[in-house]
């Protein structure tokens, strides 16, 4: 059935409790459709019913296909299945979200290995993206999503390379714990919508990297905005930031993409940082909220890690975020400290404290002899 009128003009009336068409209260509702011979409803046909409404469109609302619908099944006198009515739950379509089916099709299509033209490794630091932070707080989810995608495309190498080191440095979403929960009033997406949109963006970013590199290394750490609760102290790994990236890994593994193509690194138990090797360079990724002060804090933290023989001390390059502005320092002769920028136009909270404002974008660079070169804010 392609429209509401088609459903209402059927010779066989709908069963009790099933009203053909759409019920919508502005935030939630149902679309009731008929499926011939008991087949599940065709998704395009359902969208056609939604689009036939003078008040709604499938660009604004969508069926929650993960929820269990109400179903009424009709049989003939011989017990043969004739038709089934489906009452499908509707929800608002998350801003800038992809169709899940299209995303799954993308994941299930193995990427072709690129012909490497450069032996270089490119590092891309995605941090402090704050998906869900509203325009009135200096961002806006539509702006953030567009900047993420534009910046990532600019950060990707123009020619196929040996490898890409893709670092997700925390605060991928605005979350609901900052300022004792007061930041909830400054969000334009619910928590579940923030997570869903960020998952799509992370997976798309990994796919882009796979198209440009023979090998992709992905690392992820927890930020303060990604914390699940502050009611009590939680394990370091209990983080929406980690969950978002891990969901992308599960999707890739389900699609048959192995560690030879995309390898993931996460912090060890009760650690906030992760130290790993990519392209012959050792990196330490940490969000930055573990420091007291940006540069001085990073220096003291790294010195302590080194003096006490912790893994971070072996890193050639320390990558961090949290402070919302890019900062590069040659810490010692052979060690570098590199802070990434944020995506927001301005953090009203930081600006009101100290006037801080910085160029939004994503940090990228190449490595030569364990040193960062060709450093850019995209």
PyMOL commands that set and color helices and strands:
alter all, ss='L'
color gray80, all
select helices_A, chain A and resi 4-8+43-51+100-107+135-137+141-155+178-186+191-212+240-254+295-307+311-314+348-354
alter helices_A, ss='H'
color red, helices_A
select strands_A, chain A and resi 21-24+28-36+61-63+70-75+81-92+118-126+161-168+213-220+262-266+274-278+281-285+317-320+327-332+335-339+363-368+371-377
alter strands_A, ss='S'
color yellow, strands_A
deselect
rebuild
show_as cartoon
